[in-house]
Amino acid sequence: MRIAIPVSGGKLCAHFGHCEEFALLDVDADKKQITKTETVAAPEHEPGLLPRWLHGLGATTVIAGGMGGRAQDIFAQNGIKVITGAPSDEPKAIVMAYLDDSLQIGNNACDHGSDHVCSH
């Protein structure tokens, strides 16, 4: 399993489509261990690009603070599981909490009223 987390300043970035980089963490879900971690610079923001780009990097799961519905649909089409509402924390801490089934999930940061358009 390869988990992708949008990162800015070393912590999860709530604005998925506008992060500085992505942490990619390879995990052994059975042993609940992180086996490899790498960080890659995020590409230039372009609607619909990130799901395909992360799929190409082997991501199987994305953990984010918030994400718009269109992006979630494209991830689903690429066979990538999306978890939203994650806290702003270091990627390794988020992944370990996810593996331990203790990740505290809040509201999708993009679940706004109709007066707000999420640009992720």
C-alpha positions in Angstrom: 0.0 0.0 0.0 1.3 3.5 -0.9 -0.3 6.4 0.9 0.0 9.9 -0.4 -0.4 13.0 1.8 -0.4 16.6 0.6 2.2 18.5 2.6 3.2 22.1 3.2 5.7 23.1 5.9 6.2 19.5 6.9 2.6 18.9 7.9 -0.6 17.8 6.1 -1.9 20.7 4.0 -5.6 21.3 4.3 -5.8 22.7 0.8 -5.1 19.5 -1.2 -4.7 21.1 -4.6 -2.4 23.8 -3.4 0.2 21.9 -1.4 4.0 22.3 -1.8 4.7 18.6 -2.0 3.4 15.1 -1.4 4.7 12.6 1.1 4.5 9.1 -0.3 4.7 6.4 2.4 4.9 2.7 1.5 3.3 0.7 4.3 3.0 -3.0 5.3 -0.6 -2.9 6.6 -0.3 -6.4 8.2 2.7 -5.4 10.3 1.5 -1.8 10.7 4.9 -0.5 9.6 6.1 2.2 7.3 8.6 0.6 5.0 9.6 3.6 2.8 9.0 7.4 2.8 9.7 9.8 0.0 8.7 13.4 -0.8 8.0 14.7 -4.2 7.3 18.3 -5.3 3.7 18.9 -6.3 3.2 19.6 -10.0 1.7 22.9 -11.2 -2.0 23.0 -10.1 -4.2 21.9 -12.9 -7.8 20.6 -12.5 -7.9 16.8 -12.7 -4.1 16.3 -12.8 -3.3 15.2 -9.3 -5.4 12.0 -9.2 -3.7 10.8 -12.4 -0.3 12.0 -11.4 -0.5 10.2 -8.0 -1.9 7.1 -9.6 1.2 7.1 -11.8 3.4 7.3 -8.7 1.7 4.2 -7.3 -0.5 5.8 -4.7 -3.3 3.5 -3.5 -4.7 5.8 -0.8 -4.8 9.5 -0.3 -5.2 11.0 3.2 -6.2 14.7 3.0 -7.8 17.5 5.1 -10.2 18.4 2.4 -10.9 17.7 -1.2 -13.6 18.7 -3.7 -16.1 16.1 -5.1 -14.7 16.2 -8.6 -11.2 15.2 -7.4 -12.7 12.5 -5.2 -14.5 11.1 -8.3 -11.4 11.1 -10.4 -9.4 9.3 -7.6 -12.2 6.7 -7.4 -11.9 6.2 -11.2 -8.2 5.6 -10.7 -8.8 3.0 -8.0 -7.4 5.2 -5.2 -9.1 5.3 -1.8 -9.7 8.9 -0.4 -9.9 9.7 3.3 -10.7 13.4 4.1 -10.9 15.3 7.3 -7.5 14.3 8.5 -5.7 16.7 11.0 -2.7 18.9 10.2 0.1 16.7 11.5 3.3 15.1 10.3 2.7 12.5 7.6 4.3 9.6 9.5 2.1 10.3 12.5 -1.0 10.4 10.3 -0.1 7.1 8.6 0.7 5.3 11.9 -2.7 6.5 13.3 -4.4 5.3 10.2 -2.7 1.9 10.4 -3.7 1.6 14.1 -7.3 2.6 13.3 -7.0 5.6 15.6 -6.8 8.4 13.0 -9.2 11.2 14.1 -11.2 12.2 11.1 -13.1 15.5 11.1 -15.2 17.2 8.4 -13.9 17.4 4.9 -12.3 20.9 4.7 -14.1 21.3 1.4 -17.6 20.6 2.7 -18.6 24.3 2.6 -22.0 25.9 2.1 -23.1 26.7 -1.4 -21.6 30.2 -1.2 -18.1 28.7 -1.2 -16.4 27.0 -4.1 -13.5 24.7 -3.2 -10.8 25.0 -5.8 -9.0 21.7 -5.1 
